[in-house]
Amino acid sequence: MIKKIKIKSKVENLRAVENAIDNITGEAGISQDNYGKILVSTLEAVNNAIIHGNKADTEKIVDIEIKLNNEELIIIVEDEGNGFIPDIIPDPTEPEHIEAINGRGIYLMTKLADNIKFNKRGNRVTMKFKKIRT
């Protein structure tokens, strides 16, 4: 199963992404624990794409692709922004960053997904979730 979603860069559109995750995980019989990981990671990625990637420019699009097979769920989120270098994002658990307002989204995504990769440009993230069914 493959589901593709295109949304304009408005935070309100996160609801459409949440609905898609709800539908796919419900139909596939994905466990509640995995549902939470998938939902939080996906919403963080899309929120980052809207706010940081596309700078909340409502003329720019965020593409979300959800692929489900028997062994894993793959979610790809891509924005139209200039990208970033993931390796230079500070660790929000380090004392000097612990009170920072931003910077936890990517950290959460890396902890919740089984595998996460950014493209070279830094405007597309691919997250994989394995053993998703109970």
C-alpha positions as CSV (number, residue, x, y, z in Angstrom):
1,M,0.0,0.0,0.0
2,I,1.3,3.5,-0.9
3,K,-0.4,6.7,0.1
4,K,0.7,10.1,-1.1
5,I,-0.3,13.4,0.4
6,K,0.5,16.9,-0.7
7,I,-0.3,19.7,1.7
8,K,0.3,23.5,1.7
9,S,2.6,24.7,4.3
10,K,0.1,25.6,7.0
11,V,0.3,24.0,10.5
12,E,-3.5,23.4,10.3
13,N,-2.8,20.9,7.6
14,L,-1.1,18.6,10.1
15,R,-4.6,17.3,10.8
16,A,-4.8,15.8,7.3
17,V,-1.5,14.0,7.9
18,E,-2.7,12.7,11.3
19,N,-5.9,11.4,9.7
20,A,-3.9,9.5,7.0
21,I,-1.7,7.9,9.7
22,D,-4.8,7.0,11.7
23,N,-6.4,5.3,8.7
24,I,-3.4,3.4,7.5
25,T,-2.3,2.2,10.9
26,G,-5.9,1.2,11.8
27,E,-6.4,-0.7,8.5
28,A,-3.0,-2.4,8.9
29,G,-3.6,-3.5,12.5
30,I,-0.5,-1.7,13.8
31,S,0.0,-1.9,17.5
32,Q,-0.8,1.1,19.7
33,D,2.9,1.4,20.8
34,N,4.0,1.6,17.2
35,Y,1.1,3.9,16.3
36,G,2.4,6.5,18.8
37,K,6.0,6.3,17.5
38,I,4.8,6.6,13.9
39,L,2.4,9.5,14.6
40,V,4.8,11.6,16.7
41,S,7.7,11.1,14.2
42,T,5.6,11.9,11.2
43,L,4.0,15.0,12.7
44,E,7.4,16.3,13.8
45,A,8.8,15.7,10.3
46,V,5.9,17.5,8.6
47,N,5.9,20.3,11.2
48,N,9.6,20.8,10.6
49,A,9.0,20.8,6.8
50,I,6.3,23.4,7.1
51,I,8.0,25.8,9.6
52,H,11.7,25.4,9.0
53,G,11.9,24.0,5.5
54,N,9.2,26.0,3.7
55,K,9.2,28.9,6.2
56,A,5.4,28.6,6.5
57,D,5.1,29.9,2.9
58,T,1.6,28.7,2.0
59,E,2.6,28.7,-1.7
60,K,5.1,25.9,-0.9
61,I,4.1,22.2,-0.7
62,V,5.1,19.4,1.7
63,D,5.0,15.9,0.1
64,I,4.3,13.0,2.3
65,E,4.6,9.4,1.1
66,I,3.6,6.5,3.3
67,K,4.6,3.0,2.1
68,L,3.4,-0.1,4.0
69,N,4.5,-3.6,3.3
70,N,4.5,-6.8,5.4
71,E,7.7,-6.0,7.3
72,E,7.8,-2.2,7.7
73,L,6.2,1.2,7.3
74,I,8.3,3.8,5.4
75,I,7.4,7.5,5.6
76,I,9.1,10.1,3.4
77,V,8.6,13.8,4.0
78,E,10.0,16.4,1.6
79,D,9.7,20.1,1.5
80,E,10.6,22.8,-1.0
81,G,13.1,24.6,1.3
82,N,16.9,24.9,1.0
83,G,17.5,22.0,3.4
84,F,19.8,21.8,6.4
85,I,22.7,19.8,7.7
86,P,21.4,17.3,10.2
87,D,24.8,16.6,11.8
88,I,25.0,20.1,13.1
89,I,21.8,20.1,15.0
90,P,22.7,20.3,18.7
91,D,21.7,17.5,21.0
92,P,18.7,18.8,23.1
93,T,19.7,16.5,26.0
94,E,23.1,18.3,26.6
95,P,23.0,20.8,29.5
96,E,23.6,23.9,27.4
97,H,20.6,23.0,25.2
98,I,18.2,21.6,27.7
99,E,16.1,24.8,28.0
100,A,16.1,25.6,24.3
101,I,12.6,26.1,22.9
102,N,13.4,24.3,19.6
103,G,15.5,21.4,18.6
104,R,13.7,18.4,20.0
105,G,11.9,17.3,16.8
106,I,14.7,15.6,15.0
107,Y,16.0,14.1,18.3
108,L,12.5,12.5,18.8
109,M,12.4,11.3,15.3
110,T,15.7,9.6,15.6
111,K,14.7,7.9,18.8
112,L,11.3,6.7,17.7
113,A,12.0,5.5,14.2
114,D,14.0,2.3,13.6
115,N,16.0,4.0,10.8
116,I,16.1,7.6,9.7
117,K,17.9,9.2,6.8
118,F,18.1,12.7,5.3
119,N,18.9,13.3,1.7
120,K,22.1,15.2,0.9
121,R,20.3,18.5,0.4
122,G,18.5,18.1,3.8
123,N,15.0,18.7,2.6
124,R,13.8,15.1,2.6
125,V,13.7,12.6,5.5
126,T,12.9,8.9,5.2
127,M,11.8,7.1,8.4
128,K,11.4,3.4,8.7
129,F,9.5,1.5,11.3
130,K,10.0,-2.2,11.5
131,K,8.0,-5.0,13.2
132,I,5.0,-2.7,13.3
133,R,2.3,-5.4,13.9
134,T,1.8,-7.3,17.0
